[in-house]
Amino acid sequence: MQTLDISTVAQALRISVKTARNRLAAGLPMPPSFVVGRQRLFLPDQLDAWLRSQPGAVLNDGERAARLPPTRRGRPRKDT
């Protein structure tokens, strides 16, 4: 049985590992997971099903993660 760790899932969701841990601790929406020892693991098929069930999910059959956001065109803004 293949499993994914929290860093792989965070990368697929395009969030940081700390954000993923905070979401799990706060009970916010995250894919189903289970704990083995001190490690939280996710099943790939459950991750795919959870991503497809999210509102606004636009995934093709062969894709796993959401698409990249569009890049901004033009001159970069100053950060103030």
Residue, then its C-alpha position, 0 to 999 in steps of 0.5 A: m500500500q502506497t502512502l503519502d506523508i504530510s509534506t507531499v500532501a502540502q506540496a500537492l495542495r500548494i500550502s506549507v507543511k506548517t499550514a497543513r499541520n495547523r489545518l489538521a489540528a484546528g479541524l479545518p478541511m483536509p484530506p482523510s488521513f491516519v496516524v502511524g506512530r507519530q507520522r500522519l499518512f494519506l492515501p493517494d486515492q483518497l487525496d484525489a477523491w478529496l481534491r475532486s470533491q472540492p468546489g471549483a475543482v477543475l482536474n483532468d483524469g490524468e492530473r493529481a494537483a491543481r493547476l498553477p495560478p496564472t502568472r502576472r504580466g508586466r512590471p513587478r510591483k514594489d512591496t511597501 
